Amino acid sequence: MFLNHLCLFVTNFLQAKGGLPGVSWGDLYDRHILELQQQSANEVQSEEQQQLQDLRLGGSDLEFCFFVSHDETGCSCAVYRSLEKRMIAISFRGTCTPIDLVTDASIVQDAWVEGEDVTKEGVMKIHSGFRKSLNSISRRLKELVLAAVEPGEDLSQYDVIVTGHSLGAALATLFTTDVAEYGMDAGRSLPQLEPSEPWWNSLATSILGKDSKIGGAPPPPPRPKSLKMYNFGSPRVGNDAFVAKFDSLVKEGRIDSAYRIVNGEDIVARFPRTVNALMLGNIGYEHCGPTVLISQPKTKRNKEGEIIGKNEVKDGLLIWVEGESDDDDCPVRDGVALSNPLSEGALLGDIFSAVKGVTEPSDDIKQVASRLGSVAEKVTSRLQKLSATDITSVVGVNKKFSEREMKIIQSFFNGEAIAHHLEDEYYQGMGLACGYIALVGEDIRPIQEIEDAV
């Protein structure tokens, strides 16, 4: 279910191209949709399949509406719409300028709601750089989104989809949270304690003139018919209180769908980390929404660049959805750092389990000797499997946590941490998840076709 909706959205722009030459999200989408249609041609179509076809490429009139940017912060956003399908797509640009790097690098937090005391317990706090960046364009963006609706219609008749990659993904998360809780409030930028100005002021001024006034009780800011967010390679944006708010908005149905797509070892999606420092205090970060992990199988090629090895592109799970694929912990989240050093799986815990049987009373010397021999064998076998994470478990560091940390370090050294964050790798990963080999500058080919030829 997730993959169908994601592929519908990520290439919801007619013949969409990527930021890199040779990347064609539109072609990948066309192939995926065509395959789904062929599979269901002789079957009774489900409601999901019918919706997939109905929303193909956002309608025949899908068009680029406007681009909003801010010179000082570098924050930028493009908006597309289909009046035929009553759909508005909002896409935030990722990191691509020096000022964006400054925005990304900060870990200091500000209150999500401007004016709240960040020193109070339970206050929602977010990355200060992300807030400053989105705050610079959010109000103007909401004004223009409201104006993008067909005259005579209302935003409540439109589906709104929000996306972004990297920095853009973080901004998409914040913008979605704002609209979900407060509606499309164009009377202010991001949430604040002070009352907003009337959200319709800009529209009224544009239509009726500068001195126009609307009488009567002010209506609440309009809400879209549906609100969905799909982001890619998103850094963490806020503390536990902010994440709890986001999750509650999903649970209440104010956010209809939200997924955070992570490609392989993408390091950006694993930062910022929770920090306890003397100068900065406690700065906590966690993920918003379920993670969708796209794996990157090791693909062997010959000297001509052709794929060799029949099982290289299909071994393992190519796409894993948190809370849907299985009950495993999300490998992108930090998890619990501390654990009982005597727990099962930890070095001391395994040794303790092996020796505790010897202490049971027995008058049979042969039985005791047998136990001692068994214990010696188990302890020797366990020590032969000793790893770096076993050493950390002795002092109470969770073994799974240590393994994740080691994997992050390894990904830095082998180059995957940065490489997997780039568009070409996301293109390849999404292609594999759809059943295709999608490489920059090459024709998209079905995996099965390549495997049959090997």
Secondary structure, DSSP 4 states (H G I P E B T S, - for coil): -HHHHHHHHHT-STT---SSTT--HHHHHHHHHHHHHHHTTTSPPPHHHHHHHHTGGG-TT-EEEEEEE-TTT--EEEEEEETTTTEEEEEE--S-SHHHHHHHH---EEESSBTS-TTSTT--EEEHHHHHHHHTTHHHHHHHHHHTSPTT--GGGSEEEEEEETHHHHHHHHHHHHHHHH-S-TTSSS-BSSPPPPTTHHHHHHHH-TT----SSPPPPP--SEEEEEEESPPP-B-HHHHHHHHHHHHTTSSSEEEEEEETT-SGGG-SPPEEETTTEEE--B--S-EEEEP----EE-TTS-EE-TTTTTSS-SEEETTTS-SPPPTTS---SB--TTSTTSHHHHHHHHHGGGGS--S-HHHHHHHHHHHHHHHHHHHHT--HHHHHHHTTB-HHHHHHHHHHHHHHHHTHHHHTTSHHHHHHHHHHHHTEE--TTS--EEHHHHHHH-
